[in-house]
């Protein structure tokens, strides 16, 4: 028997209270006298009354104690696991998150993934206790997906289960359970069965269920195969002093209960760079360093496949700043801006606006700058067709120039920073701006820094090319004198040149990522670097490549190839796709769901074995209340008769 409200046991204090009342009950002893006229009333109260009674066998007291015990028991909401067939409508929620790919070892020594074992448990339950039920199957992945709706054909159920694959992105746990709740909200004979390992990466509180919810953890006294060790961090940096050789650092964590000895191998492209054998203590994290790695487009870290979860054993990294970015600064010259660009690793070339036309006439395509910085450039200085064509295909940082607008005053107070790569680590605290010129034609950008309702910095893309606009002259502000200014320039340069490097960085599987596409590209495709297969095409918006793309849904290394209308490759960039890091741990969590009829929820002994007969809670408190009412009637009869045992 189980109890849903154990704290109600405090009401059991009413039982000794009843006994105490009987101990202090006023009791008069029958005494024969010759005449009641001779009996003194005062003497009667003093001598005949016994304030402290010896506890005797009284039927009325025992009846009252029984009634109190029944009421306390009913308040504790007892229930038992009752066997039998499933409800008429069974909503099955199948967890297919990355942690479900963990390998488990069953009692008979068999190894399989948690997801495969859950599929087997679902099918055996659907063909057994739920053989007469209509099955609704919900897959819990990056989105809550209804695979079947009130299906009675078990062959269709098996086919749908076979088609379920792991989801390595951010799993929509709450959305899936909310959908299951909505599908059973008006169901009179329905139930929800959640097949999961219990490792939820986000809370699912605040949901209400009108039907019983049973958590099934089909592991059959299973254990993770060797625990789990994951790569938590991996980065590579080029060292100029070493002739361009790279240094790598990686962090690995042991999520298991025993020390793990692993071989950490780093690859520079397809060539093996180095290997280190390390021992990681349980629950600890260890850093591993590699030096003297050859330059490569990408680097891979591999810790082997000898643990429970293989998807977190590989990570990819890319060189940051593989070569200095060429920046052409056009304007009267700002020493602070020039020094900040140089600190960010850029090669800065200065150009006066008066010599702009002569410079572009001798420009060779291979020597074109990576980024243009236009700082207080007079209107019309770059109005030629050659300049407009060149600027249309290159990232540009505008500082008080390059747009039309009207002056506006800057209100005093704190600044508002939107979440954007350019605003990382910035607050603009104590920064003063004399005046701004609000743009009227910068439709490509959105404000990322504002003072009250007045935008100061805009960021966005124009035909897929990054643009950054500082809506005030640097000479009209003390921003260049602030310690945050080099950080701001560093962030701006990294964001503006993200599409020109050899990589797109890293992303979580199936995540949405902003990618600046070349304006000359008409199509793009994801290529799996491991097998050379096509992993999907880039998304289009209004016939053009969208700036926001969904990355591949499987961990690995991918190459994004952009092509023009003639089918010629415009550019290729690398992307490392990882699983959701919140799924690294393999230990199951305690799950409990509340329903309007009580709690059905934690997987118990009846649901741990795959294919075991499912049992649902059978509530006893209603019968206990009915019995208590019978006892109340009995008490009334005993009180009338005054019967004692």
N, C-alpha and C positions, 0 to 999 in steps of 0.2 A: 504494500500500500504506500502511496505517495501523498504528500500534503502540499497544497499550493499556498497556504498562508500559515506557516509555522508560528509567526509572532502572535497569532490569535490564541496561542496556548496560555498567554497571560490571563485570559478570562477564566482559566482554571482556578484562579484564586478564589472564585466565588464558592467553590466546593468546601474548603475549610471554613469559609465565612458562615456557611449554613450550619456546619457542625458547631461553631462557636456560639451562634445564636441559640442553639438548643442547650448548650452548657449554661447559658445565662438566663434561660427561660424561667419566669416566675412559676413556682409550683406550690400548690397548697395541699397539705396532707389531711385526709379525712380523719377526724377525731370525734368519737361519740361523747356527747356531754349531756347532762341531765336537763339543762334548759338553756336555750340560746339567749335568754334574757340575762343569764348570769355570765355570759361570755363578753369580755371587753374587746371592742373593735380594735383598739390600739394594740392591746396585747396579742390579738390575733395576727396583725400584720408583723409584729416583731418575732413571734414565736412560731407561727405556722408557715411563714414564707421561707423558702430555701433559695437564696440567690445563686448559689453555685450547686449545680445538679450533677449527679453521677450520670454519665451517658448510658442510656438504656436502649434496648432494641425497640425502636419506634418505626413502624411501617411508613408513617407519613414522612419522617426524615429521610428514610432510604429512597422513597419515591422522588422526593425533591432533589436529592443528590444525583439520582439517575437522570432526572430531567436536565439538571445543570451540566452534567457530563456530556449528555447528548448535544446540548446547545454549543458547548465549547468545541466538541468534535466537528459539528457542522460548520462553525466559523473557520476552522482550519482547512476546509474545502478538500477533504480526502478524495482520492481517485485511485483506481487500479488500472493496470495495463490489460485491457481486454482483447482477446483474440477475435478473429472473425473476418468477414469480408470487408473490403474497402467501401467507401462511400460511392454513391451513384456517379458523381463527377469528381475525378481525381486530377488535380493540377500538379504536375511534376515540374519542379525547378531544378535543372541540372547545372551545377557549377562547372564551367569549363575554363576557369582562370589558370594562369601560368603555374600556380602551385599545385594544381591537379595533375600536372605532368610528372610530379615527383614519383620516383620508383619506390614501391613498398614490397616488403617481403612477408608473405602470408605464413600462417602456422605450418603449412605443408612445404615451405621452402620455395614456393613459386614467386617469381618476380613479375610485376606488372605495374602499370601506372595507375594512379588513383582514378583517373578519368575512365580508363578501360574497366576497372573494377566497378565503378559507379554505373557505367552503362550496363554491365551484366546484372547488377542489383536491380536496376530499373526494369529491365526486361523480365527478370524472374518474378518481381513483384507484380508487374502488369499482367503476366500470364498466370499468376497464382491467385493471391487474395483479391487482386483488382481485375480478375478475368471478366467480370460483368460490368466493369466501370467504363465510362467514356473518358478517354485520356486527353488532357491538354498538356502539351510539352513546351516548356519555356527554357531556352538556352541562355545562361547567364554569362555574357561576354562583354565586349566593349559597349554593346547595346543589348537591351532585353529583347530577345527575338522569339516570337511565337512560331514554333515549328509545326505543331499540330493543334487542332482545335476540336475537342470532343470527338476524338477518333476512337472507333471501336474495333477496327481491323488491326490485329497485333502485327501483321506483316508490315503495315505502314509505320507502326511504332518502331519496329526493328530497323527499317530502312532509314527513318529519321535519326535514330540513335547512331547508326553507322556513319552518317554524314556529319556528325558533330566533331569538330576539330578544336584543339586548344586555342585560347585567346591570350596572347602575350601582352596586350595593352592594358589600359586602365579599365578594370572590370566594373560594370554598372551594377553593384550589389543591391543598393537601395532601390534602383529603378526596377530591377527584376522582381524583388519581393513586393514592391508597390503594385506592379502589374498583376502579380498573382492575387493580391488582395482585391484588386478591382474586379478581376474575373470571377471571384467567388463572393462578391458583396451581396448579391441577391440569391445566392444558392442555398436552398433549404437542405440539400443532402450532398454536400461537397466537402472536400478536405484538400490540404496542401501538403505535399511531400517534397522536402528540400534535400537533395543528394549532394553533399559537399564534404570537403575535408575539414570544414570549420575555420579555415584561415581566411577571415574576411579582412581586407586591407582598409576598410572604412566602416564606420558604425552604421547600423540600420535601425536606429531608434526612431521613435515617433510614428511608427506604422501601426495601424489597427487592423485586426483580422476578425471576421465574423464566423470563421470556421476553424477547426483544429489545424494546427501547423506542427508537423512532425519532422524533426531533423534526423536524417539518415547518414551515418558515417560508415560506409561499407568497407571496413578494413580488416575485419576478421582477426582481431588481435595482431594487426600488422604493425611493422615498424619501418621507418625510413631506411633505405638501403645505404648504410654507411654515413648517415647524417648529410649535411650540406655545407659546402664551402663555396662562396661566391666572390666574384670580382666586384668590389664596390667602387673603386676609382682607378682610372688609368689615363695617364697623360704623357705627352712627348714634347720636348722643347729642343730647338736647334741651338747649339753653342757655337758662336762665331769664332771664339778663340781656339776651338778644336778643329778648325777647318771645315765647318758645316756638319760635323757629326752630331748625332742627337743623343739626348739623355732621357730616359723614361723612368717613371715611378708608378708603381701599382700598389693598391691596397686590397688585401683579401681578408675575408672574415669567415670564421668557423661558427656556424649556427648549431652544430651538433653538440652532443654530450661527452664526446671523447676527443682527445688530441688527434689532429689530422696532419699527415705528412704528404705534401703535394709537390709536384714538379711544375714550376712556373716558367713558361716558355714565351719569349717575345720574338715576333717576326717583323722584319723590315720588308714590307711588301710580301712577296712569296718566299723570300729567303729567311731561313732561321737565323736570328741574331744572337740569342744567348738563352741559357736555361739555368735556373736556380732551384735547389731543393730546400724547402722551408717547412717548419713545423708550426702549426697554428693551434694554440690552446683553445679549449671550448669557450665559446662566447667572446673570444678575443679577436682583435684585428691586427694584422701585421703588414708592414710596408716593405716592398721589394724594389731595389734600385738597379737600373741597367745604364751603362755608359758606353760610349763609342759606337753607337748604332749608325749604320749607313743611312744616308738620306733616301727617303722613299715617299711615295704618294700616300701611303697609309701604313699603319702599324697594328699588329694584332697581338693580343695577350691571351694565352690559353693555359688553363690549369688542369686540363685532363677531363675525363668523363667517368671518374670512379666514385661519384657521390650520387645522392638521391635526385638532385635537380640539375640537369645538364644545360638548361637554357641560360644559366647565369655564369657559366664557366668561361665564356669568351667575351672579350671586349675589344673595341677598335678605337684608335686615336689617330689624330692628324697633326702635322706640324703647324704650329701657330706662327705666322710671319715667316714662311719659308724663304721669301725674298723681300727686301724692303719695297714698300709701295711707293710708286712715283706720283708725287703730288705737284700740280702746277697751281701756284698761288698767284692770282691776278688781282692787282690792286695797288694802292700806294705803298703798301708794306706795313705789316704789323709785327713787331719783333716778338711780342708775347705769343702770338698765334704761330709764328714760324718756329719758335723754340718748342712749343707744345707738340707740334707735328713731328719735329725731329725726335723728341722724347718718346713718341709713339712708334718710332721705328721707320718713319717715312723719309724718303729722299725728296727734299723740297727744292723746287725751281721757281724763282720769282720772275714775274713778267709784268711790265707796266702796261696799262690799258692802251696807251698810244702805240705800242709796237705789236698789238695783238694780230692785226692783219698780216704784217710781215712775217710773224712767227708761224702762223698757220699755213702760209704759202710754202714754207720749206719743211713742213712736218711730214715725217715718214710714218706709215701705219704701225710698224713694229716698235717705234719709239714713243707712241702716244702715251700720255699720262694715264694712270689708273684712276685718279680722282682729280677733280677741279675744285678749287676754293676761290670763290668770288667774294672779295671783301671790299665793300664800298666802291664797286665799279660803276662809273657814270653810265647813265642810260644811253643806249645806242652804240656803246663801244664794241659790243659783240653781236651786232645785229646782222652780220653778213650770213648768207646761206651756208657757207662752209663752217662757220662757228656754230650755227644753230644745229646743223647736222651732227657735228662732233659732240656737242653738249647733250644732244638727245639720246646718245648711246652710252654716256658715261655718268657715273655718280657725281653729284655736285653738292657742295656745301655752300649755301648762300649766307653771307653775313652782311645784312643791311643793304643788299643790292639784288638785282635780277628779278624784280617784281614791281608791280604797281600797288599803291596803297595810300591810306590816309593816316596822318599822325594821330596818336592817342597818348594820353597820360597813363602812367603806371601807378596803380594804387599801392599804398603802403600795406605791409602785412606779410604773412608767410606765403610761400609759393606752393602751388599744387603740381605734383610730379605724377604723370601717368606711368603705368607700368610699360616700359619699353627698354630695349637694349641700350639706347642712348642715355637713359636716365639712371642706370645702375649706379649705386653708391653715391648718388647726388642728392643734396637738399637745397642748394643755392641759399643757404642761410647767411644773412647779413649782406647779401648781394644787392646792389642798387643799380637801377636802370633809369636814366633820365626820361627817356621817351621812346616809344615804339612807333613803327609804321605798319599798321594792320594791312595785310595783303588782301587784295580783291580778286586775284587770279590764281592763287595757290590751291586750286581745287583738289590737287593730288594728295595734300597733306592733312593730318589731324594734329591738334595741339598736344604736345607732350610735356610742356612746361608752361604754366600760366600763373599770373599774378592776379588773384581775384577772378574776374571775368575777362581779363585781357590776356590772350595767348602771347607767349614770348618766343617759343620754339615750336616749329612744325616738323613732322617727319612723315614720310610716305613714299610711294612709288609712282612714277609717271611712265606709263607703258612698260611696266616691269623694271624700271631703272630706279634705284634709290635716290631720294632727294631729302635734304635737310636744310631747313630755313631758320636762321636766327633773325627775328623780326626787329632787330635794333642794331645800330652801329656799335661796334666794340669800343669805339672812342667815347660813346655816350654811356658807358657802364664801367664799373670797377670789377666786372667778372674776370678779365684777364689777370687781375692782381690776386685773385683768390686761389687758395690751394686746390680747389675743386676744378679749376679750369683745365689743367693737364689731363685729369680723369675724364672730363667731358669730351675733350678732343680725342683721347684714346678710344672711348666708347663710340664716338661718331665715326672715326676712321675704320674701326673694326666692322661696324654695321654697314657703312657705305661700301666696303670692299668684300663683304661676305660672299657675294656671288662671283667674285673674280678669283678667289683662292681655289685650291684643288679640292676643297671639301665643303660640305654643308654641315659638318659637325656631327652630333649625335642626336637621336630622337627616340622616344618610346614607341614601340610598335603600334601601328594604326592611329598614331597621334596626328593632329593637324599642325603643320609647320608653315610659316611664312617663308617663301622662297622667291627671290628676285630673279625672274626669267629674262633672258635677252630679248630685246624688242624685235630681233630678226628671227626668233624661233617661232615656228607655227605648230610644232608638236614636240612632245618629250615622252620618254619611256624609261621605266625603272628596270635595270638589269641586275640580276643576282650575280655577284662577282664569283661566288663559289661554283655555280653550275652553268653560268652564262645564259640562263633562261630569262625570259621576260616576266617580270613580276607585276606588271600593270602599267597602264598609260597615265600620263599626267592629266589632271582635270582641266577642262576648258570652261571659260565664262564668256558668253557672247562671241564665241568663235575664236577667242584668244586664250592663251595659257593663263590660268588663274594664279594669283599671287599666293593664295592659301591652298596648300596641297595636303592630301592624306598620304603619309609615308607607308611603306609596305608593312603588312601585319605579322611578319615572321622575323625573329632576330637574325642578324647577319650583316654582311657588307653589301651595299648596293651602289650602283653607278647610275646617275641621272644623265641621260643623253638627250640633248636638245638638237632639233633639226629644223632647217628652214623649209620653205615651200618646195625647193628643189631636192630635198632629201639629204642635203649636205649637213654634216655635224657642225653645230655652232659652238657648243662647249660641252664638256663632260665634268661632272663633279661627283665626289664620293660622299656617302652617308652611312654612318654606323647606326644600326637599329638594335635596340636592346629591349628586353622584357621590363615590365614594371618592377622597379626595385623594391616596392612594398611587398612583393610576393616572395622575396628571398627566403624568409624563414619557413620551416616545414612543420613547426609545432601547431597543433590545432587549437583553436580558441573555443571558449564556451559560448554557445548561442542559445538564446531564449526569446521566444516570440509570444506576445500576449494576444489572446483572442477574447471576444466578448463573453464567451462561455467559460473562460478560465484559461489556464496555460496548457498548451500542448507543445511540447517543444524540445526539450533537450534529448538528444539521442541517448537511449539507455541500453541495457543489456539485450533488449529485444531487437535492436536495430543495428547492432555493430557487425553482424555477420551478413555477408552478401547472400541474398536469397533467403534469409531467415524470414519466418512468417511475421508479417507486420502486425503490430498491436497498437490500438488507439486508446486514449484515456477514457475510462468509464467513471463518471462522477457519482459519488456516493452520498453527497451532502443532502440531496433532495429526499432520499429514503430516510436519512437520519432525522430530518425535519419532520417528516411524516410520523416517524416513531415517537418523536418528542411530543407531538400533538396528542398521540394516544396516551402517553404517560401523563400529560396534563389532565385529560379526562379521568384517568385512574386516580390522580391525586385529589381531584375534586370529590370523587366518591369516597376515598379514604377519609378525607377531612370531615365529610358529613357524618360518617359512621363513627369517627373517632377511634378507629381500630388501631391497636398496637400489637406487635408481635410478642 
